Amino acid sequence: MKRIVLTALAAATFTVASAQNAAVNSAVLSHKNGTLDKAQADIEKAIAHDKTKGKAKTWFYRGVIYQDMLGNPIYGKLTNDNTPTIVLESFNKTLELEGKDSEFGKQVPERLTMLYGQVLNQAVEFHNAQNWDNAIKKYELASKINPTDTTAVLYAAYASTAKQDYKGAIKYYDQLIGIGHKTEDVFKNKIQLMQASEASDEQVLAALSAGLKEHPNSVYLMQEELKYYLKNNRADQALAKLEAAIKADPNNASLYAVLGNLQERKNNLDGAYANYKKAIELDPKNFDAHYNLAVMEYNKGSDFNNKAAKMDYATFQKKGKALEAQSKKHYEASVPYFEKALELQPNDESTLRNLSAVYTRLKRTADAERINKMLKK
């Protein structure tokens, strides 16, 4: 009698297990036939049962079925905002149960690549509609799907910036740096956001130091660091750092351009002029050196012009013409530097405006009008 009971129990267990395996097989067949609603119902039955929820096949096909419902013109209505997460969890569970080299594990990478594209497309749609919260949510999910890809993280930073969530954007730039995406623009954007938020000077300086470690020749990062050194009465430290850098790399034009900028800030105009010239000698295409030399010459011209303008009539008759001649000399000296700067960066608005102003001063009306047309564009 006892033996008969055991046999019946075993048979019942076998029947239940077979039924649940049948649910998986039915889900697979329905998926193959394109009836995704039936496939979804069967696979959820299998996921809920102890006999089949521990099998990689169950989880793999759950991911496949839900993924293929995304964007489907008929069955897409059965999905919701959480569907991509269900797909990701299903494929991750597949790998957890059997590993990447199993029958189903080998198919997961291709499916995840497809899912990444689907989620990223959703994010871009939200982004284009300026629905920043949902765009960021999708970018974050895309990053979870492919943690080494930088596109989703970068655009999450852009979306957070557009939303004016600067701390959130900084978090994404830190994430980019953490996965090895250490471009100059990443550091530049992060620092600008830190400056616009509540970051302390020391925090910004630490970020600048990290950026300069990766991009030691970045003029922007060097100049920003100098600005903070000067702001915190550390000009001597900045000068010593620059001089040491030049000693180590004496042919680096960018270092001389930054040194010129520092000396100009300290009102050592002769030293600034000499270092800008040195930068151009080493690199004739150094925009900053050309632009700053042009501005120095223009400012000298304006100084002479302003002195002449403040004279009374009698004094002007004696000394004014000489001052105006000096003014014109410096205005003319600024032109080649401004023109070269514009050649190097044709869309730089500051160069265009200054060049228009100096052409106007020199009564080069046609040239001024040409530049003004460029500004309007």
Secondary structure, DSSP 8 states (H G I E B T S, - for coil): -HHHHHHHHHHHHHHHHHHHHHHHHHHHHHHHHT-HHHHHHHHHHHHHSTTTTT-HHHHHHHHHHHHHHTT-TTTGGG--TTHHHHHHHHHHHHHHHH-TTSTTGGGHHHHHHHHHHHHHHHHHHHHHTT-HHHHHHHHHHHHHHSTT--HHHHHHHHHHHHTT-HHHHHHHHHHHHHTT---HHHHHHHHHHHHHTT--HHHHHHHHHHHHHH-TT-HHHHHHHHHHHHHTT-HHHHHHHHHHHHHH-TT-HHHHHHHHHHHHHTT-HHHHHHHHHHHHHH-TT-HHHHHHHHHHHHHHHHHHHHHHHTS-HHHIIIIIHHHHHHHHHHHHHHHHHHHHHHHHSTT-HHHHHHHHHHHHHTT-HHHHHHHHHHHH-
